[in-house]
Amino acid sequence: MPEPKPCPFCGCEMHLEKDFYPTGHVEWQLYGWHGPYCLFSVSVHIPSGSDKSDLIAAWNGRANENDD
């Protein structure tokens, strides 16, 4: 499985991990330690039933990349 690419705005390393809640709810969290002026300073959460590879593929896609 590919690793998440760095943040395109500040270059910080991104991490993917599962969050477990006391209610039994589980979800994937994509996060990074963004710089103070980063345009993307939030985390991304999706339900654990979702495929984490879809989240990584969506994050790793870049608007200016050429998909040949």
Backbone as CSV, one residue per row, in Angstrom:
resi,resn,N_x,N_y,N_z,CA_x,CA_y,CA_z,C_x,C_y,C_z
1,MET,0.839,-1.173,0.000,0.000,0.000,0.000,0.889,1.243,0.000
2,PRO,0.590,2.184,-0.878,1.402,3.415,-0.907,1.205,4.248,0.354
3,GLU,2.231,4.982,0.705,2.171,5.893,1.846,1.585,7.226,1.385
4,PRO,0.930,7.961,2.290,0.431,9.297,1.917,1.588,10.230,1.570
5,LYS,1.400,11.006,0.520,2.399,12.000,0.129,2.426,13.119,1.161
6,PRO,3.511,13.897,1.214,3.559,15.058,2.116,2.479,16.077,1.746
7,CYS,2.181,16.958,2.672,1.209,18.023,2.434,1.699,18.881,1.255
8,PRO,0.841,19.145,0.259,1.278,19.939,-0.896,1.478,21.420,-0.565
9,PHE,1.013,21.865,0.582,1.104,23.278,0.929,2.322,23.593,1.799
10,CYS,2.590,22.734,2.815,3.702,23.034,3.721,4.777,21.955,3.713
11,GLY,4.503,20.801,3.090,5.494,19.743,2.982,5.608,18.825,4.180
12,CYS,4.727,18.972,5.177,4.830,18.109,6.359,4.467,16.663,5.999
13,GLU,5.028,15.734,6.748,4.754,14.317,6.559,3.335,14.014,7.038
14,MET,2.591,13.237,6.264,1.221,12.878,6.622,1.192,11.464,7.188
15,HIS,0.236,11.204,8.091,0.112,9.915,8.763,-1.332,9.443,8.657
16,LEU,-1.514,8.126,8.618,-2.848,7.527,8.579,-2.944,6.535,9.723
17,GLU,-3.953,6.692,10.559,-4.138,5.752,11.661,-5.619,5.628,11.975
18,LYS,-5.946,4.553,12.694,-7.325,4.299,13.092,-7.578,4.940,14.452
19,ASP,-8.719,5.627,14.564,-9.149,6.196,15.842,-10.270,5.326,16.403
20,PHE,-10.174,4.989,17.688,-11.194,4.199,18.363,-11.863,5.070,19.414
21,TYR,-13.183,5.089,19.423,-13.940,5.909,20.373,-14.609,5.015,21.409
22,PRO,-14.871,5.536,22.628,-15.508,4.734,23.682,-16.872,4.179,23.280
23,THR,-17.521,4.827,22.324,-18.840,4.368,21.872,-18.745,3.168,20.937
24,GLY,-17.530,2.790,20.545,-17.338,1.689,19.619,-17.136,2.149,18.182
25,HIS,-17.327,3.442,17.945,-17.127,4.001,16.603,-15.637,4.000,16.267
26,VAL,-15.328,3.606,15.038,-13.935,3.561,14.580,-13.860,4.300,13.250
27,GLU,-12.814,5.095,13.058,-12.630,5.777,11.781,-11.155,5.959,11.487
28,TRP,-10.839,6.153,10.197,-9.472,6.448,9.769,-9.228,7.936,9.892
29,GLN,-8.038,8.314,10.306,-7.670,9.718,10.399,-6.383,9.951,9.620
30,LEU,-6.425,10.912,8.702,-5.244,11.353,7.963,-4.852,12.695,8.561
31,TYR,-3.624,12.791,9.071,-3.220,14.018,9.743,-1.740,14.294,9.532
32,GLY,-1.346,15.506,9.809,0.051,15.911,9.746,0.271,17.076,10.687
33,TRP,1.517,17.350,11.009,1.872,18.485,11.874,2.194,19.660,10.969
34,HIS,1.147,20.343,10.523,1.264,21.424,9.541,1.907,22.669,10.149
35,GLY,2.578,23.425,9.289,3.180,24.685,9.707,2.101,25.716,10.035
36,PRO,2.460,26.794,10.713,1.468,27.787,11.157,0.765,28.507,10.005
37,TYR,1.339,28.537,8.827,0.718,29.236,7.702,0.215,28.271,6.627
38,CYS,0.086,27.009,6.976,-0.374,26.008,6.013,-1.850,26.243,5.683
39,LEU,-2.194,26.084,4.410,-3.584,26.241,3.970,-4.441,25.046,4.355
40,PHE,-3.817,23.913,4.640,-4.539,22.688,4.982,-4.163,22.290,6.396
41,SER,-4.757,22.931,7.382,-4.363,22.669,8.759,-5.434,21.889,9.523
42,VAL,-6.130,21.002,8.827,-7.144,20.163,9.469,-6.811,18.700,9.206
43,SER,-7.490,17.812,9.925,-7.346,16.374,9.708,-8.527,15.888,8.881
44,VAL,-8.346,14.768,8.205,-9.403,14.150,7.403,-9.825,12.876,8.109
45,HIS,-11.126,12.710,8.343,-11.667,11.520,8.998,-12.643,10.835,8.060
46,ILE,-12.574,9.499,7.965,-13.558,8.729,7.215,-13.936,7.520,8.056
47,PRO,-15.153,6.973,7.883,-15.563,5.793,8.656,-14.635,4.615,8.412
48,SER,-14.455,3.768,9.416,-13.519,2.651,9.305,-13.963,1.628,8.279
49,GLY,-15.251,1.587,7.939,-15.733,0.653,6.926,-15.253,1.034,5.538
50,SER,-14.803,2.261,5.382,-14.297,2.730,4.102,-12.910,2.136,3.854
51,ASP,-12.556,2.040,2.598,-11.254,1.495,2.237,-10.194,2.577,2.393
52,LYS,-9.200,2.325,3.253,-8.177,3.348,3.492,-7.362,3.627,2.241
53,SER,-7.275,2.666,1.317,-6.530,2.913,0.082,-7.225,3.979,-0.767
54,ASP,-8.568,4.080,-0.664,-9.293,5.147,-1.373,-8.917,6.511,-0.813
55,LEU,-8.783,6.599,0.507,-8.384,7.866,1.139,-6.967,8.246,0.728
56,ILE,-6.058,7.278,0.736,-4.672,7.567,0.349,-4.606,7.982,-1.118
57,ALA,-5.356,7.283,-1.987,-5.355,7.627,-3.415,-5.899,9.035,-3.632
58,ALA,-6.950,9.398,-2.901,-7.525,10.741,-3.034,-6.534,11.795,-2.541
59,TRP,-5.871,11.523,-1.415,-4.901,12.475,-0.875,-3.688,12.611,-1.789
60,ASN,-3.209,11.493,-2.320,-2.009,11.510,-3.143,-2.239,12.117,-4.522
61,GLY,-3.483,12.212,-4.966,-3.772,12.843,-6.253,-3.475,14.331,-6.177
62,ARG,-2.875,14.864,-7.208,-2.537,16.294,-7.235,-3.134,16.910,-8.491
63,ALA,-3.705,18.071,-8.337,-4.397,18.736,-9.443,-3.486,19.007,-10.634
64,ASN,-2.223,19.250,-10.386,-1.318,19.608,-11.472,-0.536,18.425,-12.006
65,GLU,-0.818,17.193,-11.516,-0.139,16.015,-12.024,-0.815,15.537,-13.297
66,ASN,-0.033,15.031,-14.200,-0.554,14.533,-15.467,-0.778,13.028,-15.343
67,ASP,-2.046,12.578,-15.415,-2.376,11.144,-15.318,-2.362,10.554,-16.719
68,ASP,-1.242,9.998,-17.123,-1.130,9.409,-18.462,-1.673,8.008,-18.481
